[in-house]
Amino acid sequence: MIDDELQDLIEKSLNEVATEEESRALEEYLLHDIQARNRYLNEVNLHASLRRRFSTAGEAPVATDLADTNTPGRKLGMVLALATLLILLVGGISLFSPAPAQTAVVAQVVGAYRDADTAYTVGEAVHPGVLEITRGLLRLDFQNGARVTVEGPARIEVIHEKQMTLHRGLITATVPETAIGFVIDTPSAHVVDLGTSFGVSVGDEGLTEVCVFEGEVEVSSPEADRADITPQLVREGQAIRTSENSKTIDSVAYETTRFENAWPVNAGVLQTTGSMRFVTPGPDFQPGNYEDNEHIVVFPERRAFVAPESIRVDLVDPGEYAKSRYRDKPTLSPSRRLTSYLLQLDAYPDGKNPNRRRSVRGQITFAQPIAGVITVTRLLKESEAVFGLPDVAYPTAREIEPRPDGDERPGFDTLILAADRRTLIIELQENPGQLDQVRVLVEAD
């Protein structure tokens, strides 16, 4: 009913037939209700457009003398002008420029805060502007498909869907073909992606380091007129360093340790605890190169892949893994889009007792639900043919040995899929020179 009354008052005002009482009523609406002001301005725009469209050539434009405020119409005119100005200043609406378009969305949050008390939340829209991350990890998914994970403390500025600035802190980026040309600027570098995964860090003094995990990027000066600094192509397994006062872009040793917190979030892992180590891609990205007595090593494999055939797995439901016959194994249909991860413990002889049996425990939580877990040797080989990375040599693994029913002896392996269907709890017992592997298939996001 109020909407009908407001519409009637607006129409009478625009047609210059409103009484003094009606003008005062409309004035009250416009002074105290932003929705009423918005509605009035829309009607004014429509009214003006119609007059321009259908007025005759000889019709004189309507003049409005706001100096005479003795009549209700003149007084209302001043109120409307002030109301319009208020809307523009406060930001209720903009008559001249649209609201900035959403360029990205907060896709994952791992303890990420914008200040001491305000946490980021999954699903937040990100528009052009500055973001402060005081701590934690924040993954931004851009509209063009680029993924950028920011590790706090950091300060970034989103320019548009293909460009951002890292003022300080650390990021890792994964850029698909749809977003090739994605730009990350820093105080001392202009980084242009050429189809790759890479990390960028900026120190307090503006020192920039770029490390390329896969593909290649071009690094140049952020100042377009700096002809004295030669752009440099940085390929997989290479890294560079530059600073604001430097006249060169210097090659440095390829070292990915600093990115091992942020990179897993890019790859769909929310958290690891215990003795888990996530491997960033690079030229040594081969399972056989990672002997480790202290950690279960995690390798990301194929991402968002649709298997051409059904895949047998060992575990699909929450609970502890137990042995079963091959024909009784559950299968995953070929229509599902899955991302694959290989978990591995490859111990080696070391120390005063080199052949002692080792126990390693860890827990890993993925951003998406786990569709299936594979652990027996036969199924590992079958799934390797589908989800294994091209040109990667996979060593033959020894399948894990779960505790038989009723056996109380120590020394067996444990593999548990938690009730949340995203967390895997693992304890592996390993003799040096042997290799345990587990392949985890996760729903693609």
N, C-alpha and C positions, 0 to 999 in steps of 0.2 A: 504493500500500500504506500509505503514511504517512497519507493522507487517511482510509482505512478505520479505522486504529488511533486517530486523533484523534477520529473520529466515535463510535467505541465508548467511548472514555474520557469524552467529553462526556455521552453518554446514561447511562452508569453513574453519573456524578456527579450529574446532574439527578434521577435516580431513587433516589439515596441508597444505592446498592449497591456503590460503588467501594471497593476495598481500599486500605490505606495505600500500598502500592506504586503502584497505579494513580493515586491522588490526587497522589502526588509526580510521576509521569510527566506528568499533565495540567498540573501547576504549572509544570514545565520548559517545556512547549510555550507556555504563556500568558506566561511571563516573557520569552521570547526570540524569539517569532514573532508579528508583528503580524497576519498573516493568520489565525493560530490564534485570536488574541483576537477578531478580527472575527467569525470563524465561531462562536466560543463565545457571543458576545453575541447574534448572530442566533438561535441555538438557545434561549438564555434567554428572549428575547422571545417566540418561538413557544411555548415551554413554559408561560410565564406566561399567554399568551392562551388556550391550551387549557384550563388549570386554571380560569380565570375563566369560560370558556364552558360547561364541562361539570361543574363542581363542583355538589354538591347543596346545597340551601338550608341544611341543618343542618351542613354540613362546616365545621369551624373552619379559619381561615387558618393556614398553616404559619408558625411563628415561627422566626427564626434568631437565635441568641445568639452574636454574633461575639466576645463578651468571653471565652468559653471557647476557648482556642486549643490545648488539650491533645490534641484529636482531629484526625485528618487532615481530616475534613470541615470543622471550624471553621477550621483553618489555611488550607485551600484557599479557604474563603469570604473570608478577609481578603486572600489573594493576588488573588482575582478582583475584589474591590472595588478594590484598588490598581491592578490592571491596567486596570479600567474607567476609573478616574480618569486614569491615564496616557494612555489612548487619547484621552480628551476634551481633555486639556491639550495633547498633542502634535499633535492634529488628525488622528489616523488615521481616525476616523469621527466623525460627529456624530449623537447619538441624538435631538436636539431640533430641529435646523434643517438643511434640505438645503443642499448646496453652492450658491453663487451661480450663477445661470444665465448662460450665455454671452449677451452683449448685442451683440457685434460681432466682426468678424474683421479682421486686418491683411490688406488686399487688395493694397496696393502699397507698396514700400519703395524710396526713392531715397536711399541713403547715410544712413539714419536709425539713430541709436544711442540706447540708453537710458542709457549712461554711456560713459566713455572707450573701453572695450574691447568692449562687448556690443552687437551690432547686432540690430535687429528683423528678423524673418523673415516672409515671406509665408505666410499660413495660420495664424498664431498666434491663438488664441482670446483675446478681450478680455472680462473680467468687470468688474463694478462695482469701481471703485477708481481710484487715481492713477497716471498715466503721465507719466514724464519723457522728453522728447525733447531730447537735448543738441545735436543737429545733424541736418541732412537733412530729408527729407520723408516723411511716413507717412500713408497713406490708410486710414481705418477705414470698413468697410461695416457698417452697423447692420442688425439683423434685420428692421427694418421698411422697409428700402430706402434710408434716408438715407446719404449719403456725406459724410464729413468728412476733409479733408486738413489735417494739422498741419505747420507749418514750424518746425523747431527753431532756436534754443533755445525750448522751450515746456514748460509744465506744465498738464496737463488732468486732469480727474476725470470718469470715466464714472459717471453715477448709475444710469441704466437705459437701455433702448433708445430712449427718446424725450427724454432729457435728459442734458446734460453741462455741466461748468463749465470755462471757460478762465481759469486763474489768471494766466497770462502767455503771451505769444507771439502767434501768428497762425494762423488757420484759414480755410479756405473750405469752404462747405457746399452740397450739392445735395440738395434735399428733394423727393421725388415726392409724388403724391397720397396714397399709402399711409402717409406719415409726416408729413402736415400737422399742425402743432402742436408739432413738434420744438423743444426749448428749449435755448438756450445762455446760461448765466449767466456773468457776469464780476463783478469786485469792485464795479462801478458800473452794471451794466446787466442787465436781464432781457429777453432777445431771444426772441420767439416767432415761429416761421416760420408763414407763411400760404400756403405753396406757392411755393417760390422757389429762387434761387441767390444766395448772398451771402457776404461776407467779414467777419470780426471780428478786430480786433487789440487787444491789451492791453499797454500799456507798463509799465515798472518801477514807475511811480508810480500804477498802476491806471487810467490814462487809457484809455478804451475808444472805439474807432471802429468803426462799422458801415457797410458799403457794400453796397447792394443791386444785384446785376447783373440779376436778372429777378424778376418777381413783387413781393411785399411782405412786410415783417415788422412786428411791433409791438414797440417798445422802451419799457420802463418801468423804474422803480427796482427793484433786487433786494430792497429792503425793502418788504414788503407794506403797512406802515403809513405809508409816505411819501406822504400825500395831497397834499403840496405840489408833487410832481413829476408833471406831466401826461404820461400815456403818449402816444407819438407813433407814427403810422403812417408807415413809410418805404417808398417805392415805388421801382420800377426807375429807375435813374439818379440816385438820391438817396443822401445819406450824412449821418450824425450823429456827434456827439462828446459824451462826458460823462465826468465824473470822480467819485471818491468824495465829494468835498466840494462838488460842484456841486448846485445846486437846480434846474437846467434840463437839458434835452436839446437841444443846439444843432445846427442844420443847418450843414453845411460843404460845401465844393466836392466834387463827385463826382470822385474820383481813384482809379484802380484799379492804379496802377503797383506799389504794395507787394504786391499779390496775384498778380502775374504769374509768380511761381515756383510758388506752391501751386495756383493755379487749373488749369493744364494737367493736373496729376495727377488732379484731380476729373474732367476731361474725357477721361481715358484716354491721356494722353501721359506717357511716363516721362522723356524727356530731349530737349532740343534743344541743339545746339552750332552754332558759327559764327554766321552772320547770320540767325538765325530770331527772330521775334517773335510771341508768342502773344497773341491779343486776347481780353480778357474781354468778356462780353456787356454790353449797355447800350443806351441810346437811339441811339447812333451806330453800332450794329452793322450797318454796311452796307459791303460791299467797296469801293464807289465812294468812300467817305470816307477810305480809307487809302492815300494816295500816300506812298511811302517809297523813298528812294534807297539805303538802307543795309540793308534787311531784307526777307526773304521772310516775309510776314505769314500767320499760321495762324488760320483761322476754324473753330470747331466748328460742324457743321450738325446734321442729324438723327441722333438717338441710338437705337440698338437698333430700327431700322426694318426691316420686311419689305417689300421692293419687290413690287408687284403683278405685275411682268413681268420678263423677263430683261433684264439690263443688259450692254451691250457695254462692254468696257474695252480699254485699250491694252497693259497689262502685268499678268501674273499670276505669272510665274515669276521667281526671282532672276536678276539680270543687268541689262544696260544696255538702255534703251529704244531701239528702232529703228523707223522708220516701216514701216507695213504697210497693205495695202488694207482698206477697210471690211469687206468680206465675210469677210476672214480674221481679224478681231478675235475674241478669246476672249469668251465670255459668262459671266455669273454667273447662276445659277438664281434664280427668284423666291422660293424657300423659305428663303433665308438671311437671318438677322438681322444687319444691318450698321449701323455708325456711320460717318458721313461727315465729312470735313474738307476745307476748301478752302484751298489754298496759293496765294499770290499775290505777284507783284512788279509794282508799278505805279510806275514811275519818272517824275520830272518835271524840267523844265529848271531848273538851279541852278548858281550859281557863275560863274567866269570863262569856262568852256567849257560852256555849258548844254546843248548838244546831244550831248555826248560819250556814247559807248556805255559802259554800266556792267556790271560782272560781280559777281554776288552769289552766295556759296556758303553752304550750310547742311546740317545733318543733323538728322533727327527720328526718334525711336524711340517706337513705340506700345506700350502694355501688351499688346495682343492682335495676332495675326497680320494682316498686310495681305492682303485678299482680292483687290484689284485697284486699278490706278492708271489714271486717265483724264487725257489731255492734249490731244487734238485738239479743235478747236472744235466739230465736229458732235457728238461724244460728250459734251463738256461741256454743251452745250445739252440733249441728251437726258437726261442724268443730273440736270441742274438741275431738270427738271420733276418728278423723283422725290425727290431728296434735298435740294433747295434749301429754305431756310427761307421760310415764308409771310411776305408783306409785306416781303420783302427784295428790293431791285432789284439784279440782277446785271448788271454791264457786260459787253459782248461782249469776249472775250479773243482774243488772237493765240496760236495754238498754238505750243508750243515747237519749236525746230528742232534735232534731233539731228544729229550729224556723219554725213554720207553715207560709205558704205564707200570707203576709199581716199583720202578728202579730208584733207589734213594742215593745211589753213588753220586759224588760230585763230578764235575768236568763235562757236562753236556751243554749244548748250545740252547739258547732261548730266543724265540722270536714271537712277539706279541703285537697284534693289531688292536689298538685301543678302541674304546667305545665311540670316540669321536670320528672314527674312520679316517683320520688325517695323521695320526701319530703312530709311529712304529718304534717299539722298544726292543732293543737287541742286546744280547750278551753272547759273545763268541769266544770259544776256547780254541786256541790255535797252536799247533806245533810249528816251529821254524821250518821253512821250506815248503809248507803247504799253503793253500789259498782257499779262503771262503769268499763266496759271492752271493749277493741277494739282488734281484732285479725288482724294482717297485714300479708299478704302472699306475699313474695318477690321472684322474679326469682332467682333460685340458680345459683351461679357462677361456 
